[in-house]
């Protein structure tokens, strides 16, 4: 099959970028530019940008801004990150919230770099204002990445429904004429649209080269004073980190059996007897424990954890119970333990999918820690916003705190895991 030709619709804008924004022009070299019959003026799929008939009728200064908008979508890997988030969240993933977040960040960058966009344009600072969080444009660009912004929008929706702050943000985005122009990148499409196989590390290098070129020229993206918080970075999803922690906690550790000698001691003792020398020091045999590992999950139902995050966490725990064959004891709590149940591995997913959680109340971790100490688990996992009294550190098991916050509070003990990453 013949290779599609380079876009003729985008050529004037890309040529103009070499003079007005060397950083974006450098990044454009790593993108594939194609003409297509798209409904939006342009759309991004992986590392390919497709320009539609609507792009051709824009004035040149807006063509430059729209092309820069999509070049940044590619450089920040928004399509592949969107696909990764969709795979993590499954049916709970809301693509329009991701589109809002990624477009808001990219548009803010383009406008701060001195380029124009078709009006109206959704921006990060105004989107945050719709969420009740006022921030100057450059400060917002330094602080927010698209994953964190997506989770913030999703939490706002979970706490107030479509009439909550996420509903306000959706309405604002519609008023700004938000057009879906970002297509998630599947595995086959990633290979087709990115045959060189660029990964996050490659795009970090491309961004570094482009920003150096821009700073040297002092134009466009290179003159932007803000540090971009949405730069592509290798990130390990919290689910992978949780699995590693729990695997370490539940690995069977051999225990000494004082009544039986180890095979090594028997061999050394035999050699000692044959040589008529003193016997070596006693070495007991180690045997694997027969007891099934136990995990205790404390689920905060005080209202600070959204239903989406609760479902995601419980689905992960059900999967861990099924894979590791561990006994999972669930403690639903606020200021006290509201319910307790044991989840059998074969029934955990079905039970958790229909679990009705109470709402309201404060948070106190001391009853959960005390009950976990009685159960003597391999690990305790607590899902909460970490706003409450902790009490003394427990002994004999690992404590893992999982919080929906991007930068969670630091308890006096245990491992802290952010579910926003």
Helices and strands as residue ranges (DSSP letters): H 11-20, H 22-28, E 32-35, E 42-45, E 48-51, H 53-56, H 60-75, H 78-89, G 90-92, H 95-112, H 124-130, H 137-143, H 146-160, G 161-163, H 165-175, E 182-183, H 187-193, H 200-217, G 220-223, H 238-250, E 255-261, H 263-275, E 284-287, E 294-300, H 307-324, E 327-333, E 337-343, H 348-353, H 366-375, E 379-383, E 398-403, E 415-418
